[in-house]
Every structure is written in structure tokens, then in C-alpha cells.
Amino acid sequence: MGRPLNIGIIGAGTISRRYARTIADRPELNLTAVADLVEDRATELAAAYPPATARSVGELLSSDDVDVVVNLTIPAAHTGVSMAALRAGKHVYVEKPLALDVAEAGAVLDFAEGRGLRVACAPDTVLGTGFQTARHLLDAGAVGDAVAATAFWTSPGHETWHPDPAFYYQPGAGPLFDMGPYYLTALISLLGPVEQVFGAGSRATDTRTVGSGPRQGDRVPVEVDTHVSALLRHESGLVSTLMVSFDVAASRLPRIEVYGTAGTLSVPDPNAFEGSCELWRSGSDGWVEQHPQAGAPDTERGYGLVDLADALAHDREHRASGRLALHVLDVMRSVLTSNETGSGVRVASTCARPPALPLPTAADGLVGTT
């Protein structure tokens, strides 16, 4: 292994600690700098992970000891921060979504590719053993030929637990942009890119009441659909069904299921790295839980950076790619357009189905590298 990949984090909010913990635990990565508009937050995070130091955004971008900028700012700032990092000659890893606008996201990727730089994007949870075991079983023909899939995520709304949930009900959020990237990334990684969507959405109320914290009892406006359903036609010809909602009090729906000519595969929650993968084969007596057969074990948010480091070292494509994230964004935007027009929408972009990630072996220098 060569020298570690030096990481600078911009945006020291809650999620940053999970990234910092992963970076600190990996010999391939080295956290050198942290920046945030709130200086105290950057100082606190850097102090918890020495030898990282708190710097201004400008100082971090101009630092020679930063190879990759991890962009953990709010979604509305993703494009601006990513472009600034690329102009400074840094690779970029962005929290989901890649951007709020498809054209802006495409411009970021085109600029990076023109400079020979990489753009990676969350979610990287699909690299864990839960999802990758399901991917391995599907590719191995465990359910025969895939026919269709469903994906469901439901909750009563983030105001039930979050002390300041207003953001989740503004454009660029809602259940589609908040949780959709996890489920769409999973569906695309299983079944390939999407060519056409049919979408519909609704909202139960025009306001939500904050349930805890200093704003308890405050009402926040709802500016987005809080229940979204979509039919997705994949380029392979398969059809999947997506439902994401902030309007469901309780549910017994599975997270993701893939239906085949010889059985059904129950895929664990793609918002987590691990989880139970179950297989039902035609003629069997019931569901059988599967032991981990692929993926990165015992990992957390930020594993996509480990894969990026290995991809740079071995001159291969990284799995949590910007092109995959752009396609996910395009699918979400197309679902919203379909809802507005009442018609099916062709998805303009496409992407490669990311390579599977096997379990590590004793000879692997990195967890799960190929």
C-alpha cells in the first residue's frame, strides 16, 4: 500500500463524526483537515481526531495535504462546494444527493473528468455485507431469472424525533430525496439503470408539528409531497415499484424484494451496511436466512472512500460513482416531473451497473477489493 489518501471534511454536522470515525479506523485514509462555517464545530471535530486541524474552507481547499474533499454540506451547497474543490485540484466525495439539479450535477462530473479527477457520492451502504450478499445471490441465479422488484420505506415523519425537522419538508428533501437515494441506488445496483418512470405523489397535511426539543409545538410548512410512489422500467426490461413516505404510522412492508422465476429474495435495508438477507425458493418450506457471502464487513459511513482509495491506487472505476449518483438524481427528478405532468417520463441519463464487491480474503490488502 502507498501513502494514505489525505481527507479534508467540509461540513462538520452530525453525520461528519461517522465519516471521521471510519477514516480514523482505516490505514488507507488520513483525516488532515476539517472546515465548517461554524468554526467551533470544525474545531471540536478536528480535536477528536488528531492530527486533523480546523481550517477555513479556503485554507482547506488550498492545502497540499488534502487529496479528497468530503462534502458534507447541506444539499443546496453541494454543487458550489464540489466545484470549488475540483477547481482546487481535489477529488470529491459528496453526501447524497449529488446535487439538486441534474444539469448542475452533470456539469460537476464533466468538469471533474476533464481534469482527471474523481467524484464519488453516497450512499455507500450498498457496499456492506447485507446488500452485497443479496447482489451475489441474484447474480448467481438463486431466484432464477429476475422478473420484478419492490422497494418500500415508510415513517410517520421526521418531526416525531428530530428537534428541527423543517428542512425535511422543503424542496430538495421530502421522502424521495431524503431516503430515495438509498433505495434507488439499491434497485439500480440490482437490476441496472432505469429508462422510464411513472410517478405520483401526495401530501397529507400542509404543516407538521415539531414533537421534541426547543421547538416542540412549532408548526413547519410542508412544501413537498410526503408520499411518493413510482413505477420504474429498467433498461433490462424489468419493472420495479418504489414507495417512500412520511405519512405512514406503521407498516409490515418489506424493505426490498426481488421476484424471480425460481424464488424470491428479501433484501435488507439499504440504509445500513449489514442486515438479514433471506431467500425463498420455489418448492421450499419457507424463508432461509443467508450468511454473509459478499461485501465489506464491520464497516460504517465512509467506506466508499476506502473503495475510492483502492480505485485510485489500481486505476479502476470506484463503485460509489458520480455517474451512478447522477442517474439516481435524474430518476428522482423524472418521478417528480411525471407526477406534475401525469405522464410517463423517459430518463435521459444512464450509468453502468456497479461491480459487485466480494468478501475479503486473507490475501486482500483492503477489505473486499478486487
C-alpha positions in Angstrom: 0.0 0.0 0.0 1.2 3.5 -0.8 0.7 6.5 1.3 -2.7 7.1 2.8 -5.2 9.2 0.9 -5.4 12.5 2.8 -9.0 13.6 3.5 -10.5 17.0 4.3 -14.0 17.3 5.5 -16.2 20.4 4.7 -19.3 20.4 6.9 -18.9 19.3 10.5 -22.5 18.4 11.2 -23.8 15.3 12.9 -23.0 12.9 10.0 -19.4 14.1 9.9 -18.5 12.1 13.1 -19.5 8.8 11.4 -17.3 9.6 8.5 -14.4 10.7 10.7 -14.6 7.5 12.7 -14.3 5.4 9.5 -11.4 7.5 8.2 -9.6 7.2 11.5 -10.0 3.4 11.5 -8.7 2.8 8.0 -4.9 2.7 7.2 -5.7 3.7 3.6 -7.2 7.1 4.8 -5.9 10.0 6.8 -8.0 12.9 8.1 -6.0 16.0 7.9 -8.4 18.9 7.9 -11.9 20.0 8.9 -13.8 23.1 7.9 -17.3 24.4 8.8 -19.0 27.8 8.6 -19.5 27.4 12.4 -15.8 27.4 13.5 -16.5 25.7 16.8 -17.9 22.6 15.1 -14.8 22.2 13.0 -12.5 22.7 16.0 -14.4 20.2 18.0 -14.3 17.5 15.3 -10.7 18.1 14.5 -9.7 17.8 18.1 -11.4 14.5 18.4 -9.4 13.1 15.5 -5.8 14.3 15.7 -3.7 15.2 13.8 -6.5 16.8 11.9 -6.7 20.6 12.2 -9.6 23.0 11.9 -9.2 25.4 8.9 -11.3 27.8 7.0 -12.9 26.5 3.8 -10.4 28.5 1.7 -7.5 27.2 3.7 -8.6 23.6 3.4 -9.1 23.9 -0.4 -5.6 25.3 -0.9 -3.9 22.8 1.4 -1.3 20.5 -0.1 -2.2 17.8 2.5 -5.7 17.3 1.2 -6.3 14.8 -1.7 -10.0 14.3 -1.3 -12.7 16.8 -0.1 -15.6 15.1 1.6 -18.5 17.4 1.0 -21.0 17.1 3.9 -22.7 20.4 3.5 -26.4 20.9 3.0 -27.7 19.6 -0.4 -28.2 23.2 -1.7 -24.5 23.8 -1.3 -23.3 20.5 -2.8 -22.7 21.9 -6.3 -20.8 25.0 -5.2 -18.5 23.2 -2.7 -17.8 20.4 -5.1 -16.9 22.7 -7.9 -14.6 24.7 -5.6 -12.8 21.5 -4.6 -12.4 20.4 -8.1 -11.0 23.7 -9.2 -8.5 23.4 -6.4 -7.4 20.0 -7.9 -9.1 17.8 -5.3 -11.1 14.6 -5.7 -14.6 14.9 -4.2 -16.8 12.6 -2.2 -20.3 14.0 -1.7 -23.1 13.1 0.7 -26.3 12.3 -1.2 -27.8 13.7 -3.3 -25.0 14.7 -5.7 -26.8 17.9 -6.4 -30.4 19.2 -6.6 -30.3 19.9 -10.3 -29.5 17.3 -13.0 -27.7 19.8 -15.3 -25.6 21.1 -12.4 -24.7 17.5 -11.4 -23.7 16.8 -15.0 -21.5 19.9 -15.2 -19.7 18.8 -12.0 -18.9 15.4 -13.4 -17.9 16.7 -16.8 -15.5 19.3 -15.2 -14.0 16.6 -13.0 -13.5 14.2 -15.9 -11.9 16.9 -17.9 -9.4 17.5 -15.1 -8.7 13.8 -14.5 -10.4 14.0 -11.0 -12.8 11.6 -9.4 -16.3 12.3 -8.0 -17.8 9.8 -5.7 -21.1 10.0 -3.9 -23.1 8.4 -1.1 -24.8 6.2 -0.4 -22.1 3.6 0.1 -24.2 1.4 2.3 -24.8 -0.9 -0.7 -21.1 -2.0 -0.3 -21.9 -3.7 3.0 -22.5 -7.4 3.5 -26.2 -7.1 3.7 -26.8 -5.8 0.2 -23.8 -7.4 -1.4 -24.9 -10.8 -0.3 -28.3 -10.2 -2.0 -26.5 -9.0 -5.1 -24.3 -12.1 -5.1 -27.3 -14.4 -4.8 -29.2 -12.6 -7.5 -26.2 -12.8 -9.9 -25.7 -16.5 -9.0 -29.2 -17.2 -10.2 -30.6 -18.1 -6.7 -34.1 -16.9 -7.8 -33.8 -17.9 -11.4 -34.4 -15.1 -13.9 -35.4 -11.9 -12.2 -38.9 -10.7 -13.1 -39.6 -7.7 -10.9 -38.8 -5.9 -7.7 -40.4 -3.8 -5.0 -38.9 -1.2 -2.6 -40.6 0.4 0.3 -39.6 2.9 3.0 -42.2 4.4 5.4 -42.4 6.5 8.5 -44.8 8.9 10.2 -42.4 11.8 9.6 -39.2 13.1 11.0 -40.9 15.6 13.2 -41.7 12.7 15.5 -38.0 12.6 16.6 -36.0 15.4 15.0 -35.8 18.6 17.1 -35.6 20.8 13.9 -37.3 19.0 11.0 -38.2 21.9 8.8 -35.6 21.0 6.2 -37.2 17.6 5.5 -40.3 19.4 4.2 -38.6 21.8 1.8 -37.7 21.3 -1.9 -34.7 19.1 -2.2 -35.9 16.9 0.7 -39.1 15.0 1.4 -39.1 11.2 1.5 -38.0 11.0 -2.1 -34.8 13.0 -1.8 -34.1 12.0 1.8 -34.5 8.2 1.5 -35.0 7.7 -2.2 -31.2 7.6 -3.0 -30.7 4.6 -0.7 -33.5 2.6 -2.4 -32.8 3.7 -5.9 -29.1 3.0 -5.7 -30.0 -0.5 -4.4 -32.5 -1.1 -7.2 -30.1 0.1 -9.9 -27.3 -1.9 -8.5 -29.5 -5.0 -8.5 -31.4 -4.5 -11.8 -29.4 -2.0 -13.8 -30.3 1.6 -14.9 -33.8 3.0 -15.3 -35.1 4.1 -18.7 -38.7 5.3 -17.9 -40.7 6.3 -14.8 -44.3 6.8 -13.9 -44.7 8.8 -10.7 -47.4 10.0 -8.3 -47.2 11.9 -5.1 -49.4 13.5 -2.4 -49.1 15.2 1.0 -51.3 14.5 4.0 -51.1 18.0 5.5 -49.8 21.4 4.8 -47.9 21.7 8.1 -46.2 19.4 10.6 -45.8 19.9 14.4 -42.4 19.5 15.9 -42.6 16.8 18.6 -39.5 17.4 20.7 -36.7 19.8 21.5 -36.7 23.6 21.9 -39.1 24.0 19.0 -41.6 21.5 20.4 -45.1 22.5 19.3 -44.0 24.7 16.4 -45.6 24.1 13.1 -43.4 23.9 10.0 -44.8 24.3 6.4 -44.9 21.3 4.1 -43.6 22.3 0.6 -43.1 18.8 -0.9 -45.0 15.7 -1.4 -44.7 13.5 1.6 -45.9 10.2 0.0 -44.4 9.2 -3.4 -45.0 6.1 -5.5 -43.3 5.2 -8.7 -43.1 2.5 -11.3 -39.6 2.2 -12.8 -38.9 0.5 -16.1 -35.3 -0.6 -16.2 -33.2 -0.8 -19.4 -33.2 -4.6 -18.9 -37.0 -4.6 -19.3 -37.7 -5.4 -15.7 -40.1 -3.3 -13.7 -39.7 -2.2 -10.1 -42.1 -0.4 -7.7 -40.9 2.3 -5.3 -42.8 3.8 -2.4 -41.3 6.3 0.1 -43.5 8.1 2.7 -43.6 10.4 5.7 -47.3 9.6 6.0 -47.4 6.0 7.3 -47.9 5.4 11.1 -46.9 1.8 10.9 -46.2 -0.9 8.3 -45.2 -4.5 7.8 -44.0 -4.0 4.2 -40.6 -5.5 3.4 -37.7 -3.2 2.5 -36.8 -4.6 -0.9 -37.9 -7.9 -2.6 -36.7 -9.3 -5.9 -39.0 -11.8 -7.6 -37.7 -14.4 -9.9 -38.8 -17.4 -11.9 -37.5 -19.8 -9.2 -38.0 -17.8 -6.0 -37.9 -14.5 -4.1 -35.1 -12.6 -2.5 -35.6 -10.4 0.6 -33.0 -7.7 0.6 -32.1 -5.9 3.8 -32.4 -2.2 4.5 -30.1 -0.3 2.1 -29.7 2.4 4.7 -27.5 0.0 6.7 -24.3 -1.9 5.8 -25.4 -5.1 7.4 -28.8 -6.9 7.7 -30.6 -10.1 7.2 -30.9 -11.4 3.6 -33.5 -14.1 3.2 -34.2 -16.5 0.3 -37.3 -18.4 -0.6 -37.0 -21.0 -3.3 -39.9 -22.5 -5.2 -40.9 -25.7 -3.6 -39.2 -24.9 -0.3 -40.7 -24.9 3.1 -40.1 -21.3 3.8 -37.6 -18.4 4.1 -34.0 -19.3 4.7 -31.6 -16.6 6.2 -28.4 -16.4 4.3 -25.0 -16.0 5.8 -22.8 -13.1 4.5 -21.3 -14.1 1.2 -20.1 -10.8 -0.2 -19.4 -7.2 0.7 -17.4 -5.2 3.3 -18.0 -6.5 6.8 -18.0 -4.4 10.0 -17.9 -1.0 8.4 -19.6 2.4 8.5 -20.4 5.5 6.5 -17.3 6.5 4.5 -16.4 3.0 3.3 -16.9 4.5 -0.2 -13.7 6.4 0.5 -11.8 3.2 1.1 -13.0 1.9 -2.2 -12.1 5.2 -3.9 -8.5 5.0 -2.4 -8.2 1.4 -3.8 -9.6 2.5 -7.2 -7.1 5.3 -7.5 -4.2 3.0 -6.5 -5.2 0.4 -9.1 -6.6 2.7 -11.8 -10.1 1.2 -11.8 -13.5 2.8 -11.5 -14.8 3.4 -8.0 -18.1 1.8 -7.1 -19.9 4.7 -5.4 -19.6 6.7 -8.6 -20.7 10.1 -9.6 -22.4 8.7 -12.7 -24.5 6.3 -10.6 -25.4 9.2 -8.3 -26.3 11.4 -11.3 -28.6 8.7 -12.7 -30.3 8.3 -9.3 -30.8 12.1 -9.2 -32.2 12.0 -12.7 -34.6 9.2 -11.8 -35.9 11.2 -8.8 -36.4 14.4 -10.8 -38.1 12.4 -13.5 -40.5 10.9 -10.9 -41.4 14.5 -9.8 -41.9 15.5 -13.4 -44.2 12.5 -14.1 -46.2 13.5 -11.1 -46.6 17.0 -12.3 -47.5 16.1 -15.9 -49.4 12.9 -15.3 -47.4 11.1 -18.0 -44.5 8.7 -18.1 -41.1 10.3 -18.4 -38.0 9.0 -20.2 -34.9 9.2 -18.1 -32.2 11.0 -20.1 -29.2 9.6 -18.3 -27.8 6.1 -17.8 -25.0 4.5 -15.9 -23.0 1.3 -15.6 -24.2 -1.2 -13.0 -21.5 -1.1 -10.3 -19.3 -4.1 -10.0 -20.1 -6.5 -7.1 -17.9 -6.4 -4.0 -16.7 -9.8 -2.8 -15.9 -10.7 0.8 -12.3 -10.1 1.8 -9.8 -12.9 1.7 -6.6 -13.2 3.8 -4.6 -12.0 0.7 -6.6 -8.8 0.3 -4.8 -5.6 1.2 -8.1 -3.9 1.6 -11.5 -5.1 2.7 -13.3 -6.6 -0.2 -11.1 -5.3 -3.0 -10.9 -6.9 -6.4 
